[in-house]
Amino acid sequence: MAFTSLSYQIAGTVDVVDVHVGGDLHRIVLGGVKEPPGRSVFEKMHFIKEKADGLRKLLLHEPRGGHPSLFADLVVAPSAPNADAGFIIMELMGYPLISGTNTMSTAIALLETGRLKMSEGINNLVLEAPGGLIEVDALCRDGKVKRVSYRAKTPSYVAGEGLSVDIPGFGEVKFDLIWTGAFYPIFNAAEFGFSLVRDEEEEIVALARKLVPAMRSAIHPLHPVYGDEGPISFVLFAGEAEEVGDCWERRVCCYEFPRNSVCRAPAGVPSTAVMVQLVHRGQLKVGDTLRTKSVFDSELKASILDLSEYHGHVGVRAEVSGSGWITAKSQLVVDLNDPLTPLDGLADILVGSE
């Protein structure tokens, strides 16, 4: 069979490794993209956000994306001399500064593909996110990362307590606002009749899609260091915390606008957020551990490391642990004649697209 020359324009391919943590799928970009300019990962993130947002859309949107709980991370060179790698977090809502399961998945991809050297036992890494350095401990056995723990250097804090919004059909509802890499409003699940189980997903999404625009109209918080991170895009529903054995346990469900689904995992920074809320209430203290469970019953563990003053707030540093698995290694083909290929600067950052 003879092949004729291709009549369409392929701008390049993007090498990805897919990793899931608790059912949340993270697409880690390891090749095919040029190093973005910037003196730090924070600046590199802003370049992608402002000049090449087509990459985020390519990775997450249909037809190449479409998983109900899909995220992406672009591995870049770090600026910090003690960092092993940098990564830019890309989600449907945009570009959060820190994300827990994205951190875990990036570490797993780098180690299990050999991009970073793996040794038996605990491997200590430092990753540079847009929101600062993250220390990672990866327990490795027989070429597999068995468990990942991470500690973000940038503290989390309570940005607002007892805030309220009016929601049609519910009236005034109260929430606390926590920063843990992005701003997360936490609502009491019981006030809406939620037990945070899987068959409630449709109702949770419907309510969250009402809460997001209401909060966007009411508040626009600013981080004391990173400034304007954009409008509120997350909603957390949390159950009551209960002591179970040697730790605490709390059900949590994270929604990210504009999804039509909820996170499959309790997720790392949401787990930190609901723990910070309990620290603020005096229910948890340094050294305590909280096990978070999602509506899909996947779990993470978060422990309180220390408290400090952080720009007029009580800063909380935590360690979060979980496990993840590589599900695919693939190449995404970028055809610029495909009407479903997002442009938005995409061609300019692909390797070989000069």
C-alpha positions in Angstrom: 0.0 0.0 0.0 1.4 3.4 -1.0 1.1 6.3 1.3 0.7 9.8 -0.2 2.1 12.9 1.5 0.1 14.3 4.4 -2.0 17.3 3.3 -2.6 18.5 6.9 -0.3 20.5 9.1 1.0 18.7 12.2 2.6 21.3 14.5 4.1 18.7 16.9 3.4 16.1 19.5 3.2 16.3 23.3 4.5 13.5 25.4 2.3 12.8 28.4 2.2 10.4 31.3 -1.2 10.0 33.0 -1.3 9.3 36.8 -4.3 8.9 39.0 -4.4 9.6 42.7 -7.7 8.5 44.3 -9.4 8.6 40.9 -8.3 12.1 40.0 -6.4 11.9 36.7 -3.3 14.0 36.2 -1.7 14.4 32.7 2.0 15.1 33.2 3.7 16.8 30.2 7.3 15.5 29.9 8.1 16.4 26.3 7.2 18.3 23.2 6.8 21.7 24.8 9.5 24.5 24.7 10.7 25.8 28.0 8.6 28.9 28.8 10.5 32.1 29.6 10.6 33.4 33.2 13.0 33.8 36.1 10.8 31.5 38.3 8.1 28.9 37.9 5.6 31.6 38.9 6.7 33.8 35.9 6.7 30.8 33.6 3.2 30.0 34.7 2.1 33.5 33.9 3.7 33.3 30.4 1.7 30.1 29.6 -1.5 31.6 31.1 -1.2 34.8 29.1 0.5 33.7 25.9 -0.1 30.0 25.4 -3.3 28.9 27.1 -4.0 26.7 24.2 -1.8 24.1 25.8 -4.1 23.8 28.9 -7.1 23.5 26.6 -5.5 20.9 24.4 -4.7 18.7 27.5 -8.0 19.0 29.3 -10.7 19.6 26.8 -12.3 17.1 24.5 -11.5 15.4 22.2 -8.1 14.7 23.8 -9.2 15.3 27.4 -12.7 14.9 28.8 -12.1 12.7 31.9 -14.6 13.9 34.6 -11.8 14.7 37.0 -8.8 15.6 34.8 -5.9 17.9 35.6 -2.5 18.6 33.9 1.0 19.6 34.8 3.8 20.9 32.6 7.3 20.0 33.9 9.7 22.9 33.6 13.2 23.8 34.8 13.2 25.1 38.4 14.7 28.4 39.4 15.5 27.5 43.0 19.0 26.0 43.2 17.8 23.2 45.5 14.8 22.2 43.4 14.9 19.0 41.4 12.1 20.1 38.9 9.5 22.7 38.4 5.9 22.2 37.4 3.0 24.4 36.2 -0.5 23.3 37.3 -3.3 23.5 34.7 -6.9 23.0 35.5 -10.3 23.8 34.0 -10.6 26.8 36.2 -7.1 28.1 35.2 -3.8 28.0 37.0 -3.7 27.3 40.7 -0.5 28.1 42.6 -0.2 24.8 44.6 -2.1 21.5 44.3 -1.5 18.4 46.3 -2.5 15.5 44.0 -0.8 17.3 41.1 2.4 17.4 43.2 2.1 13.7 44.0 1.4 12.7 40.4 4.3 14.8 39.0 6.7 13.2 41.5 5.4 9.7 40.5 5.8 10.4 36.8 9.3 11.9 37.1 10.5 9.0 39.2 8.9 6.0 37.5 9.9 7.3 34.0 13.5 7.8 35.1 13.5 11.5 34.6 14.6 11.7 38.2 16.8 9.0 39.7 14.9 6.5 41.9 16.5 4.5 44.7 15.0 1.9 47.0 13.3 3.3 50.1 12.6 7.0 50.7 13.5 9.4 47.9 13.6 13.0 49.0 12.7 15.6 46.3 12.1 19.3 46.1 9.6 20.5 43.4 9.0 24.1 42.6 5.4 25.0 42.0 4.2 28.5 41.0 3.3 29.0 44.7 6.6 28.0 46.1 8.8 25.0 47.0 7.3 21.7 47.9 9.3 19.0 49.7 8.4 15.5 48.6 9.1 12.1 50.2 8.5 9.2 47.9 8.6 5.6 49.2 9.9 3.4 46.3 10.1 -0.3 46.0 11.0 -2.3 42.8 10.7 0.6 40.5 7.3 1.7 41.8 6.4 4.7 43.9 4.3 3.1 46.7 3.4 6.3 48.7 4.1 10.0 48.4 4.1 12.7 51.1 4.5 16.4 50.4 5.0 19.5 52.5 4.4 22.9 50.9 6.7 25.7 52.2 4.0 28.3 51.7 1.6 28.2 54.7 -2.1 27.9 54.5 -4.4 30.3 56.4 -8.0 31.3 57.2 -8.8 34.2 54.9 -12.4 34.7 56.2 -14.7 33.2 58.8 -18.5 33.2 58.9 -18.9 34.8 55.5 -22.3 34.4 53.8 -24.0 34.4 50.4 -27.7 34.3 49.4 -28.6 31.3 47.3 -32.0 30.9 45.6 -33.9 28.1 47.3 -31.7 28.1 50.4 -31.5 31.7 51.5 -28.4 32.8 53.4 -25.6 30.2 53.8 -22.4 30.6 55.7 -18.9 29.5 54.8 -15.2 29.9 55.9 -12.6 30.9 53.3 -9.2 29.1 53.4 -6.2 29.7 51.2 -4.2 26.5 50.5 -2.8 27.1 47.0 -6.0 28.7 45.9 -9.0 30.2 47.8 -11.4 27.4 49.0 -14.8 28.2 50.6 -15.9 25.5 53.0 -19.6 24.8 53.5 -21.2 22.5 56.1 -22.5 19.6 54.0 -25.2 18.7 56.6 -26.9 22.1 56.2 -27.8 21.0 52.6 -28.7 17.5 53.6 -25.6 16.0 52.1 -23.8 12.9 53.5 -21.1 13.2 50.8 -21.7 9.9 49.1 -21.4 9.0 45.5 -25.1 9.1 44.5 -25.3 12.7 45.6 -22.9 13.9 42.9 -25.6 15.4 40.6 -27.2 17.4 43.5 -23.8 18.6 44.8 -22.8 19.8 41.3 -26.1 21.6 40.8 -25.7 23.4 44.2 -22.1 24.3 43.6 -22.8 25.8 40.3 -25.2 28.2 42.1 -22.7 28.9 44.8 -19.8 29.9 42.6 -21.5 32.9 40.8 -23.0 34.0 44.1 -19.6 34.1 45.8 -17.9 35.7 42.8 -20.4 38.6 43.2 -19.8 38.9 46.9 -16.0 38.5 47.3 -12.8 38.7 45.4 -10.0 37.8 47.9 -6.3 38.7 47.3 -3.3 36.8 48.5 -0.8 38.9 50.5 2.1 37.7 48.4 0.7 36.5 45.1 -2.1 39.1 44.8 -5.1 38.5 42.5 -5.5 34.8 41.6 -8.8 35.4 39.8 -12.3 34.7 40.8 -13.5 32.0 43.2 -13.6 28.7 41.4 -13.8 26.0 44.0 -16.5 24.8 46.5 -15.7 22.5 49.4 -18.5 20.6 51.2 -17.3 19.0 54.5 -18.8 16.8 57.0 -18.2 16.8 60.8 -14.8 15.6 62.0 -14.8 12.4 64.1 -12.1 10.7 66.1 -11.4 7.3 64.7 -8.6 5.3 66.4 -5.4 7.3 66.5 -6.5 10.1 64.1 -9.4 12.2 63.0 -11.6 11.5 60.0 -13.7 13.9 57.8 -15.6 13.5 54.6 -14.9 16.2 52.0 -16.1 16.9 48.5 -14.4 19.4 46.1 -16.1 21.0 43.1 -14.2 23.0 40.6 -16.1 25.4 38.3 -17.1 24.9 35.5 -17.1 21.1 35.8 -20.2 18.9 35.6 -18.7 16.5 38.1 -16.8 16.5 41.5 -13.3 15.5 42.3 -12.9 11.7 42.7 -10.3 12.1 45.4 -10.6 14.3 48.6 -7.6 16.1 47.0 -4.5 17.4 48.7 -5.1 21.1 49.2 -8.8 20.6 50.0 -7.7 18.1 52.6 -5.4 20.8 54.0 -8.1 23.4 53.9 -10.6 21.4 56.0 -7.8 20.6 58.5 -6.9 24.3 58.7 -10.5 25.1 59.5 -10.4 22.7 62.4 -7.1 24.1 63.7 -8.7 27.6 63.6 -11.7 26.2 65.6 -9.3 24.7 68.2 -10.4 21.2 67.4 -7.0 20.1 66.0 -3.5 20.9 67.1 0.1 20.5 65.9 0.9 16.8 65.5 -2.7 15.7 64.9 -3.6 13.7 61.7 -6.8 14.0 59.6 -7.9 11.3 57.2 -10.1 12.7 54.5 -12.5 10.6 52.5 -14.1 11.6 49.2 -17.6 10.8 47.8 -15.9 7.9 46.0 -14.4 6.7 49.4 -10.8 7.3 48.3 -8.6 8.6 51.1 -5.7 10.9 51.9 -4.0 11.7 55.2 -3.0 15.2 56.3 -0.9 16.0 59.4 -0.3 19.4 61.1 3.4 20.3 61.1 3.6 23.8 62.6 2.0 27.1 63.1 3.5 30.5 62.3 2.7 34.1 61.7 1.9 34.7 58.1 1.1 38.3 56.9 -1.3 38.9 59.8 -2.7 35.4 59.8 -2.0 32.1 61.6 -0.1 30.2 58.9 -0.5 26.4 59.0 2.0 24.0 57.4 0.8 20.4 56.7 2.0 17.1 55.3 -0.3 15.2 53.0 0.2 11.6 52.0 -1.4 9.3 49.4 -0.7 6.9 46.6 -1.0 7.0 42.8 -0.6 4.9 39.7 0.5 5.5 36.2 -2.4 4.7 33.8 -1.0 5.7 30.4 2.0 6.9 28.5 1.1 8.5 25.2 1.7 11.2 22.6 -0.9 13.8 21.7 -0.8 14.8 18.1 -1.4 18.5 17.4 -3.0 19.1 14.0 -3.6 22.8 13.4 -6.2 22.1 10.7 -8.3 20.2 13.2 -11.1 22.7 14.1 -11.1 21.3 17.7 -7.4 22.1 18.2 -7.3 25.1 20.5 -4.9 27.7 19.1 -4.2 30.5 21.7 -0.5 30.5 21.2 -0.2 26.7 21.2 1.9 26.4 18.0 4.5 28.8 19.3 5.4 26.7 22.3 5.6 23.3 20.6 9.0 21.8 19.9 9.7 21.7 16.2 7.0 24.3 15.3 9.4 27.0 14.2 
